[in-house]
Amino acid sequence: MTDNNTLFRGLMQKPYEPTFVPKADGKLYYDLPDTYLTDQYRPYGPSIQNRFGTNAETRVPFPNITPPDLSFADVVSRRGVFSVFNASHRRAAGQLIQLFLDQPDPTTLSAVAAYVRDRVNAPLFQYSLAIALIHRDDTRDVEIPSLLELFPDRFVDPAVFPQLREESNLLDRASRRAIDIPANYTASDRVDEQRVAYWREDIGLSLHHWHWHLVYPATGPDRVVRKDRRGELFYHMHQQTIARYNIERFANGLPRTRSFSQLREAIPEAYFPKIIRSSDGRAFSCRYPNQVMKDVNRVEDQSTVRLADMDVWIKRIFEAIDNGYAQATNGDRVPMDNEKGIDLLGDMLEASSISINFNYYGDYHQNGHVMLGYIHDPDNSYLEGVGVMGDLSTTMRDPLFYRWHQHIDDIFVRHKQRLPAYTSSDLSFNDVTVDSFDVQLNKANAPKNVLLTFWQRSQFDLGTGLDFVPEGNLFVTFTHIQHAPFSYRIEATNNGGSMRRGTVRLFLGPKVNERGQALPFRDQRRHMVELDKFTVDLRPGQNSIVRRSDQSNLTIPYERTFRNIAASSQPGAEVFQFCNCGWPSHMLLPKGSATGLEYDFFVMISNYNQDRVEEFNENDNCNDAHMFCGLRDRRFPDARSMGYPFDRFTPNSVGSLQDFSRPYRNMASTPVTIRFTNTVIART
């Protein structure tokens, strides 16, 4: 019997090569009935069998099936531009996901997927199949490739591809060299925004964003969309991303990103992405300085959005926030000024298919991406495809993503400021005292509270993502930010007479802005970013807590961000999928500065009895990035509001982080210097 990974592995490699071409480095061949072949290749069925099916180690035969009706997928052509932000494309994806979910078993699913694969848009197919595999109980062991493995063209300087093809055609595998992807290739250093291009264009960042939306799709069958606190997670993950981006800007002498809330104002930031789509060989369109959003009327793409509609939707959303209730489809007023309001607002604003009233509150966030993605050609006069802002996998590369999401975050803040400040009972943990808190590099005699960052050069095999090239590895190297491993060291006292369980919450916040001026707490609070969160048992008396940075429940390690299913198909390989949702570990810390930039590190131990939702083992493989990704098939494992204790406004008397924590013995903060070394170190 063929195992699940063999059934699906080849369907998720070389997305534009027909299914009958051997996959997995020539070792896997799908034996297709002639009915599976498209009209282009069906006349040549026997010769295809003779040419391709003779040398593969593994042959997977497929039975004849009743062909499904795929007319719904005609909204985007096989090699057209698929966008999750496009409402008609999302609907098609939802129907395809449902088709895959409806299949009775993995064998039937693989047969239907093999039939569908060469007949629909390739990114649409990969997106829909990945979501179905993640959400089916019987395909949990199937390894989902990263998007870098499927569509490397979205992340790599196109100048690299001719060199890779030359290497693959002229040299045997052992002689092929790794081709380097240049750093900061999208603009010169005369452009101020280029100072943070290393962060925006980090491949791992885009992979995180894509995989998070596979786990939390906005549209589709109810069983894949309706998850515990998904609207709040949309808010929290993006809020933390924007906060981290602003911290990075401060470190590079740039001000906080400016909210793009005035939809008719000129946009000074240009972006020339310099990436191509392998589907048609065309470049992602650029945006020139000072372009202005206009109504989108692209009939060919079934994409029509009016600025007037955006105005109506945001006005209604603001009314819901300011009135403290949302209007449901049946006319009921649903209260929002409570702990569940942020979840309701997240689904309304994103907008997901479980929005409380989609027709009334509209599709503000996603259509913002559509309008900005087509700003260069809103009526398709020039037959230009979408820009990076209109593609889920590339949008985070653009400075405008962060301006748009700063605006989205400001809308959430408008709601949050209506909620009462946390009280002493919300923040204290009786009988528990944090006596000291430090961080230290994981090496002998390292000074306390000094951390190091540097450039790291890593390597990845693009061989499974490049279509119509000879078999074998095709390595590229790329440079990204990295930090030296470190540990948190906490001394805590339980003054009670019995064991107490607490939740350790670790944060980092900037002390100064881009000019070196101290940030008032009202600004610092919005830029406090989570580093880790874990439970701890405190015995009576003194307790020493040591937590390594690589144990973070926020991040996943490099090996899982940049996983390669072709290299991990041996028996016993780690299960992928949901487990690969998480913030990239190499981006845990901000860059800092060459002379050393000081940050506030903060620790709080909260009362687990008030935090507890249900028991879970945070050491399980799939539980280790739950701070952004939740738990599979379970409730979010923290009863507190996401971002607690910094998600709500504080009284005016609180002017600093020290003022905030001083009344509470279960909190502490310490200044930590992050020093950047402008040195490139190769990953070993």
N, C-alpha and C positions, 0 to 999 in steps of 0.2 A: 504494500500500500504506500502511495506517495505521501510524504509528510507535507504539512501545510506550507512550510517555507519554500519547498521545491515547487509546489503548485503556483505560488504567487511571485517568487523571486524574479523570474524572467519577465513577468508582466510589468515590473517596476524598474526596468533597466532600459537604457537606450530608447527613450519614449517615441522617437520618430522612425525607428527601424521597424519594419513589419514584424508581427509576432512570430512568423515562421523562420526568421533569421535566428540562428542559435544564440543563446544568451549565456551569462555566467562564464565569460571567457571561452566560449565555444563548447562548454561541457553540457549545456542543457538545451534540449530541443523539444519544442511543443509540436506534437504530431496532430495537425489540424485536418479535419474533414474539409473537402473542397468548399462546403457551404460557409465555412468561416472566412474564407479568403474574400477580399474585396473584389469588386468588378475589375479592377486593374490587374489583379493577379490570378483570378480564378481560371482563365484559359490555360494557365501554365502550371496547374496543380501538380501533375506527375513530374515535370522537370524540376519543380521546386523541391519535391520530396527527394529526388535523386541527388540534387546538388547540395542540399543543406542537411539532410537527415541521416547521413551515413556515419559520421565520425563522432557524434556526441556521446558522452559517457552515460547520460541520463535522458531517456525519452519519456515524455509525458503525453499519453494519448488522450484526446478529448472526444466525447460522444457527440452525435448529432443532437441538436437541441431545437426547440421551437424559437425562431428568431424573435427577440423582443422588439417592440415598437420604439424606435429611437428618434422619432420625428421631433420630440421636444428638444433634442440636442442640436437641432439645426440652427439655433439662434447664434451659434458661433462655429465657424468652419474648422475643419481638421487642423489647419495651420494658422487659424486666426488668433486674435488676441483675446484670451479669456481673462476676465477680471471678477473677483469675488465682490467688488464694490458695485458692479453692474447688476441691477435688480433682475433683469431677464436671465443673465448668466447664473445668478444665485438660484433662481427658480429651477433652471435646468439641472444644476448641480443637486438640488434637493430631490428632484425626481430620479436622478441617476443613483444617488445614495439610497433612496427607498428601493429601487430595483435590486441593488446589491444586498440590502438588508433582508429583502423578502425571500432570498434563496434559502432552501431548507438546510443546506449543509455546505461545508467548504468546497467539496468536490464540484457540486453544481455551481456554486458561486464562481469558482475558478474558470469553469467552462463558459459561463455567461460573460465574465470579464474578458476572457480571451476573444470571444466573438465581438464584444463591444470595442475593444481597445483600438483597433485600426479604423474604426468607423466614426469616432467622435474626436473632438478637440483633445489634444494630448494633455495639457495642463488640467482641463476639466476632468478627464478620466483619472489622472493621478490624484487630484484633490478628492474626488468622490470616492474612489476605491480606498484611499488611506483612511478617510473618515469612517467608512463602513467597516473596515478591518479593525479599527480601534474600538468601535462600539459594538461589535459582535462578540458574544461570549466564546464562540468556538474558533475564533481566529486571533485570540490574544497573543498567541506565540509567534505570529507572523512579524517579521522584521520590516519596519517601515523605513525606507531610505530617507536620508536628508534631501532637501530640495537641491542642495549643492551637487549631490550625486546624480540627480535627474536632469537639472537644467543649469549647468555651471555657467552658461552664458549670462545669467542674471547677476553674477557676483564677480566675474573675472574680466580684467582688461582684455578686450577682443584681440589685441595684438598678440596675445599668448597663443591663441588657437592655431594660427598658421604654423607656428613653431612646433606645437604638439603634433600636428598632422605630419609635418616633415619628419619628426623623430619616429613616429609610429610607422611610416611608410618605408623609411630607409634603414632603420636600425632594428636589430633584434632586441628582445626585452631587456636583456642584461646590459646592453650598451646605452639604453636611453637615459638621458639626464633629466633632472627636474628643472622645469622652466619657472623662473621667478616672476611673480606678479608684482609690478612696481607699486610702491606705496604712494598715496596721494596723487594719483594720476588724473584726477578729474578737474583740477584747476591749479593755477600757480599760487605761490605764496603771497602774491599781491592781493589776493582775495581773502579778506579777514576770516570768512566762514571756513576757509580751508584749514584753519588751525585745529578744528575739531573733526576734520574729515576722517581721521583714523578711527574715531569713535562711531560716527554715523555710518560709515561704510564698512565697519567691521562685519565680516561674513557671519560670525557667530550670532551677532545681534539680529540680523535679518532672519537667520534660521530659527532663532528663538521665537520671533514674532510669528513666523509662518506656522510653526508647530503648535504654538499656543492656540491659534485660530483653527487648527485641525481638531484640537481637543475641545475647544469652545466655539464651534461654528455659529454664526449669527442666524443662519437660515437652514432649514432642512427638516427632516422628520422630527417630531416632538421629542422622541427618545434621545436624540443626539444633541438637541438644543437645550432642553429643560434640565438644567443641573442646579444643584444647591448654590445659591448666591452668585450665579454667573454674571448678573448685571453688576454686582459689587466688585467682582473680580475684574471685569472689564475696566471699571473705574480705577481700581487699585493698581493693577499691573501697569496701565498707561500713566497714572499719576507718578508712580515710582520711577518709570522710565524718563519722564520729563524732568523730575527732580534730579536724577543722576546726570542727565544731559546738561542741565544748568550748572551743576557742580563742576562738570568738566569744562564748561565755558569759563567759569570764574578762574579756574586754574590756568587757562590759556589767555587770560586778559580780555575776555569777551563778556558783555553784559548778559543778564538773563534773557532768554529768548522772548520776543515780543508777541503777545497774543494776536492771532489773526481773527479779530472779531468784527472788523468792518469789512464786509465782503466785497464792497465796491472800491476799496482803496487799491492803489498801485502796489505791487509787490516788488520791492527793490532787489530781493535775493534772486539771482539767476541760478540755474542748475543745468549743467551739461553732463549727463550721467556716463556717457562713453561705455555703454553696455548694449549688446545686441540681443535680438531674439533669434535663436537658431531655427525656429519654425519657418521664418521667411527671410532671414538674413538682413532684416532691417533694424535700425537702431531705435532704442527708446528715444522718444522725442525730447528735445531740450526746452527749457523755459528761459526766455531772455529777461533782462532787467526791466522792472516797472511794467510788467504785463498786468492786465486787469481781468478778473473773472467776468464771464458773460454767460447768458443762458446757453445751455448745451442742447443742441437739437441735431442729433446724429441718428437719423432714421435707420441707416444701415446697421448700426450697432444696437438698435432698440434702446437708445439712451437719450432720454429727454428730461432735462432738469431746468427749472426756471428759478431765477433769483427771488422772484416774488413768492414762490412756494417756500423757499428757505426762510424768508422773512416771516411768513405765517407760522411755520413750524417752530421757529425759535421763540416767537412771541407766545405761542401756546405753552411751550415748555417753561418759559419764565413765569407765566401766569400760574402754572401748576406748582412751581417751587414757591412763589411768593404767597400763594393762597394756602399752601400746606396740604393740598390734595390734588390727585389726578382724576381725570374723568374717564371711567371705564366705558367700554362699548355699549353697555346697557344703561348708561347714564348715571350709574352709582359714583359717589365721591369716595375715592380710596385715599385714606390719610397717608401723608408722606413724612410728616414731622415726627418720625420715630426711627427705631434702629433698622427697620426694613425699607425705609424710604430710599436709601441710596441704591439698593438692589433694584427697586422699581424704576428709579431714574436711569440707572445704567442700561437696562433693557430698552427703555424708552428712547434714550439718546443715541445708543449705538447705531441703528435701531435693530434689535433682533426680532425674530418672528414671534417671540412671546411678549413683545411690547404690550402694555395694558390696553393700548388703543392705537394701533399702527396707522390706521387711516386718518386719525385726528392729529396725532403728534408727528407723523411723517417719518422721513428717513434722512434726518439732518446730517448726522456724522458721515455716513457712507456716501451720501450725495455730495458732501463737501469734497471728499476724495475724488469723486467723479469729475466735478467741475474743475478742480485744480489739476487733475490728470489730463484734461482736455483743454486747458487754458490756451494752448498754442493753436488749436484748430477746433473750436467748439461746434462748428456746423459741418465738419468733414469736407470743407472746400478743397483742402490740399491732400486729402486721403492719407493723413498722418494718423498713426496709431497712438495709443495712450502713452502718456509720460509715466515716470516712475511713481508719482503720487497716486496713480490710478491702479496700481498693481500691488497686491498684498505682500508679495515676496520682495519688492524693491522699495516700497514707500519710505522705509526708515532711513534710506540713504540721503534723502532730500532735506535740506534745512527747513523747508516749508512744512514737512510733517510735524516738526516740533512746534512751529508757530500755530498750526491748526490744532494740535492736541493741547497746547497751552490754553487755547480758547476753550476747548472741551473741558479741560480741568477746571478752568475758572467757573464754568457752569456748575460743576459739581460743588465747588467751594461756595457758590451762592446758596446751595441747599444746606451744606454743612454748617454755615454760619447761623442758621436758624435753630440749630440744636443747642441745648444747654451745655455749658462747659462741664467737664468731668468733675465730680465731687471727690471729697477725701475718701469716701468709701469705695469709689470706683478705682482709685489710684493706689491706695495703701494696701499693705499686706502685714497685718498685725503679727508681732513677734519675730519678723524677719528683717534683718539689717544687712545691707551690703557694706562691708567694712573697707574694702579696697577693690580697685579695678584697674588693670593694666593690660596692655598687649605687648607681645614680644615676638621677634623672629624666631623660627625654629632652628636656631643654631647656638652653639655654646658661647656664653659670654656676650650675647647680643644685648645692646642697651634697651631699656624699657621704652616703650611708646615711640619708637622710630621704625617705620615700615618703608620698604623699598619697592619701586616699580621700575620697569625696563621694557625694552622691545624684545619680543621673542619671534624667531622665525620657525614656522611649522610647515608641515608637508601634508599634501592630500592627493589621493589618486582620483583623477577625473575620468578614468578609462570607461566606467560604466555609464557615463553621461554623454559622451561624444558619439554621435551616430555616424555610421558609415566610415569607420576607421578600423584599421587592423586590431586584432585582439591584443590584450596585454595591458600592463600598467602604463599610465600617462600621468606622471607626477608634476605637481606645481608646488612652489613654496610661496608663502605669504607671511607678512609681518604684522603683528598685533601687539597690543599692550598686554603686560603680564605683571604679576606681583610675586614677591618672594613669600613662601608659606609662613604663616604666623599662627600664634595662639592667643586666645583671650584667657586671662587669669583673674578669677574672681574669688575673693574671700567673703563668705557670708556667714552670719550667725543666726541660728534658730533659737530664739529665747524662750520658746515654749517647752513643754515637757514631753512632747511626742513628735513623731515624724511628720513633717509637712511637705507637701508636694507643691512646687512652684513652676512657673513658666519663665524661662530666661529670655528676655527680649533685648537684642543688640542692634543698635543704630549708629549711624555716622551722620554728621551734619557739618556744613561749611561754617567757619567762623567769620570769614570776610568775603566781600564781593570781589569783582574783577579789579577794583582800585585799591584793594587792601583795607577797605573801610569795614568796621565791625558790622555784622548783620544784626538788626534788631530781632528779637525773638519771633515776632509775627512773621518775618521773612524766613528766618532759620527754620521755624517749625514746618513750613511747607517744603523744605528741602532736607528734612530728616529721612534718610533712606535706611531701610531694613538690611541688616547683614546676616542675621540668623535668628532663629527662635527654636527653643527646645525645652523639654521638661526636665526637671531635676528633683530628686528626693533629698530633702534637707533633714539630716538627723539632728537631734538636740545638741546645741553647742556649735563649735566651729566647723565650717565646711569649706574645703578648697575645691573649686571648680575650674577645670582646664578644658578648653574647647578649641580644637584645631580649626583653622579657617576652611580647610577642605571638607569639613563635616557639615557645612552650612546646609540648612533646609531650604535655602533660596536657590542654590546653584546646582548645575550638573557639571561633571568634569568634562574636560576637553574631549576625551575619547567618545563621549556620548553626544556632544554637540556636533562633532565632525565625524560621526560614525560612518562606516563604509560596509554595507551589507555583503558585498562580494568578499570582503576580507573577514567576515564574522559568521560565515555560514556553517562552520564546523559544529558538530554536536556539542551541546552544553553551552553554547554561546549565550550571552546575556539577552534576556527578552527586551525588545525595543518597544516603541509605540508611546503609550502614555508616559512611560518612564523617562522619555527623552524630552519632556516638557520641563523647561527650567531656564533660569538666567545663566548665561555662560560664565563659568567660574573665573575665566581670565579677566572678566570685567567687574569683579566684585568690588575693587577699590578704584577711586579716582586716580588719575595720573600723578597728582601732586605737582611739585616743581623741582628744578635742579638744586635750588638752595634749601628746599624743604618747606612745605606748606602745612600749616597746622589746622587740624580738624578737631571737632568735638566728637569723641566716642562716648556713647551712652549705654548704660545697662539698667534694666529694670527687672525685678523678679516679682511677677504678679501671682495672685492666688489661683492655683490650678482649679480649685472648686468653682471659681467664677469663670474660668476659661474653658472648662471641660465641655465637650460635645458628646463624644463617644471615644472609647479606648481605641488606640491604634498603635502599631509598632513603627516608630519613625525610622527604624533601621532596615525595614523592608525596602527592597530596591525601588519599588514604585512610589514610595512615600517620601523620598528625600528631596523633593523640590515643591512641597505642597504649599509654600508661602505664596507662590504665584499660580500654581496649577491645581491646587486642591488634591483630593484623593479620588481614585477611580471608584465609581459607583457608591460613594459615601458622602456624607455631609462634610462641609469644610471644617477642619479640625480645630477651630478656635472660635469660641462664642463671642469674643470681643469684635468690635468694628475693625475692619481692615485698616491698618495704619495706626491703630491705638498704640500709645496714648497721644499721638501728635495730630490726629485727624480732625480735632475740634478746636475751635477758638478758645483762647484763654483770657482771663481778666486783664485789664490794662496794667494792673500792678505787676504782672509777670513780664519783666523786661529782658530776661536772659534765660538760658537753659539752666543756669545755677539757681535762679529764682524759682523756676518750675520744679526742680527736683529737691530743693532745700527742705521743704516740709515733710518729705517722705524718706524714711530710712531704707526703704527697699529700692531706692534709685541711687545711681552715682554716675558721674561723668569724669572723663579725663582727657586732657589735650594730647593729641597724637600727631606727630610730624610724618608726612609722607614725602619721601625724597625720590625723585625721578633721576635715573641714570640713562643718558642717551647712548645706550649700548645695545647692540643686537646680539642676543644669545640664541643659539640654535637649540630647538627642542631635542632632548635625547630620548 
